[in-house]
Amino acid sequence: MKYYSLNNLDIKTSFKEAAITGIAQDKGLYFPESIPQLDADFIANIENYSNEEIAYRAIAPFVGDEIPEDKLRRIVAETLSFPFPIVPVEEDVYALELFHGPTMAFKDVGARFMSRCLNYFTQGEDKKITILVATSGDTGGAVASGFLGVENINVVILYPSGKVSDVQEKQLTTLGQNIKALEVSGTFDDCQDMVKKAFLDEELKNVSLTSANSINIARWLPQMFYYFFAYKDLKAKGKPVVVSVPSGNFGNICAGLMAKKIGLPIAHFVASTNANDTVPRFMGSQEYTPKATVETLSNAMDVSNPSNFVRILELFGKEFGALDGELTAYPFTDAETIAALQKVYTENEYLCDPHGAVGYLGLKKYMDANPGYTGVFLETAHPVKFADSITQNLDIEIAIPAQIESVLHGKKVAQQISSYDELKDFILKK
Ligand SMILES: *Cc1c(COP(=O)(O)O)cnc(C)c1O
């Protein structure tokens, strides 16, 4: 499979190069040159296949012959080494829990898949890759855990001092080995700006720098798996399936839409956002006008200009009518999010995290207006990761799972930086 840059159809590259470089030289996001079609018999009998087999079949055409079958099967198996339960919440409404991985956020899957692909591509080559990521919380932890101990790869994570939760900070700063944390005096946007500057810096051209956010195809595409697993489990209910995705950078939902394009019969998608509502406004007005980012309780979705939205437009041939038929988008306030957390907890004894609660709200809103579906919302993080914002608003205690307990005892190691020059020195010194 070849990938082209969304800024210039003539710039084409392999899966390997796209995974290693992250983004095209012209700063365009990579997009597959054709949309594979899965075998109809396989889809019709999906309940008879294991998650690993399903995931392998979904991703294989996107990788092509660049990773041999046995290696790719192994990468998929290692990526999916934890459960993805579908949990009933209320009549016709289910949560797909994506938080049973090592850092308890759904980004584990993409990070694990990407790290193993890069490891395969650098084996036997005298090549070292430095992954540079800015994080507002979850991305950094998932990338740190996903790449820990992977040969030939160094990870440098920038995070805004005092602006990530305690658990998140520990997940970034306690692992050691090939994972280095830089604590930036500034905001997430400052971290992001430094990372962007580094990618453009001519003096860093000899360091093989890449990103590990959802613009990288090797992190973006494996997110298709979730939708296959949800469909497989809910097919027997006999109704069309609608999926609501709590969305920030729109990588996850874009992977869901891709899963549908390659043959998965999901009936409809709901993009649920917090107050950062650029896409819901676009779906109403067809005008794409990002505003300043606002801080919310579901802070992993505090994105006002979602990078992956261009990919969604491309998937639908830039035809608004086609997109509008398959995607509905709704924004929700923090007050609505808290009320939903409360309601689902007291009425259904199910504790959402703030992101999942936004997903629940979008699902309910769509199903209230459009009866006859089986609905599923993606629970993208374990509630313990947002324990502060939950316990401030609800009278509940959240038990700390083992994955989190173990990192809480680790020793924080981070280097403080406050300028781009300090970042650059750090990269060049290594
Ligand atoms: C990253 C993240 C999201 C948003 O996913 P996108 O792919 O950026 O839309 C939602 N919930 C949680 C917990 C996240 O970490």
The ligand as a Tripos MOL2 file, in Angstrom:
@<TRIPOS>MOLECULE
LIG
   15    15     1     0     0
SMALL
NO_CHARGES

@<TRIPOS>ATOM
      1 C1         -7.0380   11.1750   23.1900 C.3       1 LIG1
      2 C2         -8.3020   10.9170   23.9430 C.ar      1 LIG1
      3 C3         -9.5740   11.1530   23.3600 C.ar      1 LIG1
      4 C4         -9.7370   11.7700   21.9940 C.3       1 LIG1
      5 O1         -9.3530   10.9140   20.9450 O.3       1 LIG1
      6 P1         -9.0630   11.5350   19.4930 P.3       1 LIG1
      7 O2         -8.5930   10.3840   18.6780 O.co2     1 LIG1
      8 O3         -8.0120   12.5730   19.6970 O.co2     1 LIG1
      9 O4        -10.3420   12.1210   19.0040 O.co2     1 LIG1
     10 C5        -10.6900   10.8130   24.0940 C.ar      1 LIG1
     11 N1        -10.6000   10.3170   25.3500 N.ar      1 LIG1
     12 C6         -9.4040   10.0910   25.9400 C.ar      1 LIG1
     13 C7         -9.3830    9.5620   27.3290 C.3       1 LIG1
     14 C8         -8.2160   10.3760   25.2600 C.ar      1 LIG1
     15 O5         -7.0460   10.1670   25.8680 O.3       1 LIG1
@<TRIPOS>BOND
     1     1     2 1
     2     2     3 ar
     3     2    14 ar
     4     3     4 1
     5     3    10 ar
     6     4     5 1
     7     5     6 1
     8     6     7 2
     9     6     8 1
    10     6     9 1
    11    10    11 ar
    12    11    12 ar
    13    12    13 1
    14    12    14 ar
    15    14    15 1
@<TRIPOS>SUBSTRUCTURE
     1 LIG1         1 GROUP 0 **** ****
